[in-house]
Amino acid sequence: MTLTLVLALALLVGVSLGLLGGGGSILTVPLLVYVAGMDAKEAIATSLFVVGVTSAVGMINHAHGGRVRWRTGILFGAAGMAGAYTGGLVGGHIPDVVLLIAFAVMMIVTAAAMLRGRKNVGPDRAHQQLPVGRVLLDGAAVGLATGLVGAGGGFLVVPALALLGGLPMPVAIGTSLLVIAMKSAAGFAGYLSSVQIDWTLTLAVTGFAVVGSFAGARLAGRVPAHVLSRLFAWFVLAMGTFVLVQQAPAHMAVPILAAVASLGAGAGVCYGFVARCPLRRAVHRA
């Protein structure tokens, strides 16, 4: 029953990647920790493999459609690989509780970024010449986060590519899959020196995630993207809070829940009743 549930949820991970171009690791790590019973390091390493392969497969369709900017993607991805490999090496020697707390924080940051929305770049603002130094710096930073906690892929890479590379959003999403595949491979390699992988389960989860990604890609044009993104963001926020409470000392659980509830209530009041609320402007930003 546990294996069946794990594989069914892996299918949903793939659907998320196909629909949103991201979110795979955000779902895969909690799935492997709390359902499959893996420890944090093994779950993060396995997640990097699953998401890397699924992203590489998903990239093929975007490449055929001309939505992959190879030079920009390889440059960003190469810097990301260096950061991810370092993160994987370091992560293998960090206590599980610290990794899971860092992962929960990354989930909350990701949810906030999704609620804020992706800002497209108009043709007049596109870079005529790629800012190589900034691309390398941002790529390494995003890669380090991904390699360390196995998350922060698409939802960090897509805005970076759109703003730094001046890429239209569809091209940024396609190119991000190349970057995610590259840095996931490097992060996975970094963890291999200190983590044993259950290859039977890993390959099974990967296969179901790939199948789910094809289903998600087919659904992408039928589901309003902004509605789906908002719902998914609230789900990620709830999951991040759950993981944070699980890993925090018992006496901190209630204060954390109270703090998150207060922030959520305050944001809701601001959004619903304050005409000049910064949150409202951020959510509806083009």
Secondary structure, DSSP 4 states (H G I P E B T S, - for coil): -HHHHHHHHHHHHHHHHHHHS--HHHHHHHIIIIIS---HHHHHHHHHHHHHHHHHHHHHHHHHTT---HHHHHHHHHHHHHHHHHHHHHHTTS-HHHHHHHHHHHHHHHHHHHHH-PPP--GGGS-SS--HHHHHHHHHHHHHHHHHHS---HHHHHHHHHHHS---HHHHHHHHHHHHHHHHHHHHHHHHTT----HHHHHHHHHHHHHHHHHHHHHTTTS-HHHHHHHHHHHHHHHHHHHHHHHS-HHHHHHHHHHHHHHHHHHHHHHHH-TT-HHHHHHT--
